[in-house]
């Protein structure tokens, strides 16, 4: 005996069959999985889960423009980062600026592009050790490998040797990526401001505590700006000549 709902389903041309509903549900679930994998896999991802999965769905991410790393900026947003630049022209005139800049970078989507560029530059430099530090880590690892080899732990030697080579390859790739990114930015600023040379600096803006904002501390208080960190060609000159670029003092609590 058929029910009234089944009779309506059978007579209506707009009702999907059970097979169609199952296929549509699977496609929707796959799409939602791809959407969620975007913020899970970029920029920080797990080598055991989100990393391998993101590589599988990478073609869909790229074709559908879903491979972002927003992570929705919450519930605890961290500090922001600024890039300062100083362009010197052939006649000695200098042009200084910073980004992201709400007055210069608009509409909002363009501001967001510059914002993500400054965040990427800071993240790459902040989490990538210098050549001396990396070499010291590799030497310590090599010493451990030699000790394991003398002790006859050859399986562990193979594991550690693979780790050492993998670290070296990743480090080299990261250094090349940083160099390409900084060089591209320097060339853009030189062309835009008709300059002969350019210096780049990174700066972190920390957030005041909730107790501090309650007593009137503003979010843009200059005391929460870190000292300038030279990058690119500016890092190659020691120390860099910053000129009139600001160097506000840190807050008493060290932030």
C-alpha positions as CSV (number, residue, x, y, z in Angstrom):
1,X,0.0,0.0,0.0
2,X,1.5,3.3,-1.1
3,X,1.2,6.5,1.0
4,X,-0.1,9.8,-0.2
5,X,3.5,11.3,-0.1
6,X,4.7,8.4,-2.4
7,X,1.9,9.0,-4.8
8,X,2.8,12.7,-5.0
9,X,6.4,11.9,-5.5
10,X,5.6,9.5,-8.3
11,X,3.4,12.0,-10.1
12,X,5.5,15.1,-9.7
13,X,8.2,15.7,-12.4
14,X,10.2,17.9,-10.1
15,X,10.9,15.3,-7.3
16,X,14.3,13.7,-7.4
17,X,14.7,10.0,-7.3
18,X,16.4,8.3,-4.3
19,X,19.5,7.7,-6.4
20,X,19.7,11.4,-7.5
21,X,19.3,12.6,-3.9
22,X,22.2,10.3,-2.8
23,X,24.5,11.5,-5.5
24,X,23.6,15.2,-4.8
25,X,24.2,14.7,-1.1
26,X,27.6,13.1,-1.8
27,X,28.6,16.0,-4.1
28,X,27.5,18.6,-1.5
29,X,29.5,16.8,1.2
30,X,32.6,16.6,-1.0
31,X,32.3,20.4,-1.8
32,X,31.9,21.3,1.9
33,X,35.0,19.1,2.7
34,X,37.0,21.0,0.1
35,X,35.8,24.4,1.5
36,X,36.9,23.4,5.0
37,X,40.2,22.0,3.9
38,X,41.2,25.5,2.6
39,X,41.6,27.2,5.9
40,X,42.9,23.9,7.5
41,X,45.7,23.4,5.1
42,X,47.0,27.0,4.6
43,X,49.3,28.4,5.8
44,X,49.8,25.9,8.7
45,X,48.8,22.3,8.0
46,X,49.2,18.8,9.5
47,X,51.7,16.5,7.8
48,X,49.4,13.5,8.6
49,X,46.0,14.8,7.7
50,X,45.2,18.2,6.2
51,X,48.5,18.3,4.3
52,X,48.0,15.1,2.2
53,X,44.3,15.8,1.8
54,X,45.0,19.3,0.6
55,X,47.3,18.0,-2.1
56,X,44.6,15.6,-3.4
57,X,42.0,18.4,-3.7
58,X,44.6,21.1,-4.8
59,X,43.2,21.1,-8.5
60,X,39.7,21.8,-7.1
61,X,41.0,24.5,-4.7
62,X,42.8,26.3,-7.5
63,X,40.0,26.0,-10.1
64,X,37.3,27.2,-7.7
65,X,39.5,29.8,-5.9
66,X,39.0,28.0,-2.5
67,X,42.6,27.5,-1.5
68,X,42.8,30.5,0.9
69,X,44.0,30.5,4.5
70,X,41.7,32.9,6.2
71,X,41.0,30.7,9.2
72,X,38.3,33.2,9.9
73,X,40.6,35.3,12.1
74,X,39.1,34.2,15.3
75,X,38.3,33.9,18.1
76,X,41.7,35.3,19.1
77,X,43.2,37.4,16.4
78,X,47.0,37.8,16.7
79,X,49.2,40.8,16.0
80,X,49.3,42.4,12.6
81,X,52.4,43.2,10.5
82,X,53.5,46.1,8.4
83,X,56.1,46.5,5.7
84,X,58.0,49.8,5.5
85,X,59.9,50.8,2.4
86,X,62.4,53.5,1.6
87,X,63.0,54.1,-2.1
88,X,66.0,56.3,-3.2
89,X,65.9,57.9,-6.6
90,X,68.9,58.8,-8.8
91,X,68.9,62.4,-7.7
92,X,69.0,61.4,-4.0
93,X,65.4,62.0,-3.3
94,X,63.7,59.4,-1.1
95,X,60.2,58.1,-1.0
96,X,58.9,56.4,2.1
97,X,55.8,54.5,2.8
98,X,54.3,51.4,4.3
99,X,51.6,48.8,3.6
100,X,48.9,47.9,4.2
101,X,47.6,51.4,4.2
102,X,43.9,52.1,4.4
103,X,44.3,55.5,2.9
104,X,46.3,54.2,-0.1
105,X,45.1,50.7,-0.7
106,X,41.5,50.7,-1.7
107,X,38.9,49.4,-2.4
108,X,38.9,46.9,0.5
109,X,39.8,43.9,-1.6
110,X,43.0,45.6,-2.8
111,X,43.8,46.5,0.9
112,X,43.4,42.8,1.8
113,X,45.9,41.8,-1.0
114,X,48.5,44.1,0.5
115,X,47.6,42.9,4.0
116,X,48.2,39.3,3.1
117,X,51.5,40.2,1.4
118,X,52.8,41.8,4.6
119,X,51.6,38.9,6.7
120,X,53.3,36.4,4.3
121,X,56.6,38.3,4.4
122,X,56.6,38.4,8.1
123,X,55.7,34.8,8.6
124,X,58.3,33.6,6.1
125,X,61.0,35.6,7.9
126,X,59.9,35.0,11.5
127,X,59.8,31.2,11.2
128,X,62.8,30.7,8.9
129,X,66.2,30.6,10.7
130,X,69.2,32.4,9.3
131,X,71.9,30.4,7.5
132,X,74.2,30.2,10.6
133,X,71.4,28.9,12.8
134,X,70.3,26.3,10.3
135,X,73.8,25.1,9.7
136,X,74.3,24.7,13.5
137,X,71.1,22.6,13.7
138,X,72.2,20.5,10.8
139,X,75.7,19.9,12.4
140,X,74.0,18.9,15.7
141,X,71.8,16.4,13.8
142,X,74.8,15.1,11.9
143,X,76.7,14.6,15.3
144,X,73.7,12.6,16.6
145,X,73.8,10.5,13.4
146,X,77.5,9.7,13.8
147,X,76.9,8.7,17.4
148,X,74.0,6.3,16.4
149,X,76.2,4.9,13.7
150,X,79.0,4.1,16.2
151,X,76.4,2.5,18.4
152,X,75.2,0.3,15.6
153,X,71.7,1.8,15.4
154,X,71.6,1.7,11.7
155,X,67.8,1.8,11.3
156,X,67.8,5.0,13.4
157,X,70.7,6.3,11.4
158,X,68.6,5.9,8.2
159,X,65.7,7.7,9.7
160,X,67.8,10.6,11.0
161,X,69.7,10.9,7.7
162,X,66.4,11.1,5.8
163,X,65.2,13.9,8.2
164,X,68.5,15.8,7.7
165,X,68.2,15.7,3.9
166,X,64.5,16.6,4.1
167,X,65.2,19.6,6.3
168,X,67.9,20.8,3.9
169,X,65.6,20.5,0.9
170,X,62.8,22.3,2.7
171,X,65.1,25.1,3.9
172,X,66.5,25.7,0.5
173,X,63.0,25.8,-1.1
174,X,61.9,28.3,1.6
175,X,64.9,30.5,1.1
176,X,64.3,30.6,-2.6
177,X,60.6,31.4,-2.1
178,X,61.5,34.3,0.3
179,X,64.1,35.6,-2.2
180,X,61.6,35.5,-5.1
181,X,58.9,37.2,-3.1
182,X,61.2,40.0,-1.8
183,X,62.8,40.6,-5.2
184,X,59.4,40.9,-6.8
185,X,58.3,43.4,-4.2
186,X,61.5,45.5,-4.5
187,X,61.2,45.6,-8.3
188,X,57.6,46.7,-8.1
189,X,58.4,49.5,-5.7
190,X,61.4,50.6,-7.8
191,X,59.2,50.8,-10.9
192,X,56.3,52.5,-9.2
193,X,58.4,55.2,-7.6
194,X,61.1,55.5,-10.3
195,X,63.8,54.5,-7.8
196,X,67.4,53.3,-8.0
197,X,67.5,51.4,-4.7
198,X,65.0,50.3,-2.1
199,X,65.1,49.2,1.5
200,X,62.4,47.0,3.1
201,X,61.6,46.7,6.8
202,X,59.1,44.5,8.7
203,X,57.3,45.7,11.9
204,X,54.9,43.9,14.2
205,X,52.0,45.6,15.8
206,X,50.9,43.9,19.0
207,X,47.5,44.2,20.5
208,X,46.9,45.8,23.9
209,X,45.3,43.6,26.6
210,X,41.6,44.0,27.3
211,X,42.5,45.6,30.7
212,X,44.6,48.2,28.8
213,X,41.8,49.1,26.3
214,X,39.4,49.6,29.2
215,X,41.6,52.4,30.6
216,X,41.8,54.2,27.3
217,X,44.7,52.6,25.4
218,X,44.1,52.9,21.6
219,X,44.7,50.0,19.3
220,X,47.1,52.1,17.2
221,X,49.2,53.2,20.1
222,X,52.8,53.4,18.7
223,X,54.2,51.9,21.9
224,X,53.0,48.5,20.6
225,X,55.0,48.7,17.4
226,X,58.2,46.5,17.4
227,X,61.5,47.8,16.1
228,X,62.1,47.7,12.4
229,X,63.5,44.4,11.0
230,X,65.4,44.9,7.8
231,X,64.8,42.3,5.0
232,X,66.0,41.9,1.4
233,X,68.7,44.3,0.3
234,X,68.3,46.3,3.5
235,X,69.3,43.2,5.5
236,X,72.5,42.9,3.5
237,X,73.8,46.3,4.8
238,X,74.7,46.3,8.5
239,X,73.4,48.4,10.0
240,X,70.9,49.8,7.5
241,X,70.5,53.5,7.2
242,X,66.9,54.0,8.0
243,X,66.8,57.8,7.8
244,X,63.7,59.4,9.3
245,X,61.7,56.2,9.5
246,X,60.0,56.1,13.0
247,X,61.3,54.1,15.9
248,X,58.7,54.4,18.7
249,X,59.5,53.1,22.1
250,X,58.1,49.9,23.4
251,X,55.5,49.9,26.2
252,X,56.7,49.4,29.8
253,X,55.3,45.9,29.9
254,X,57.5,44.9,26.9
255,X,54.8,44.7,24.3
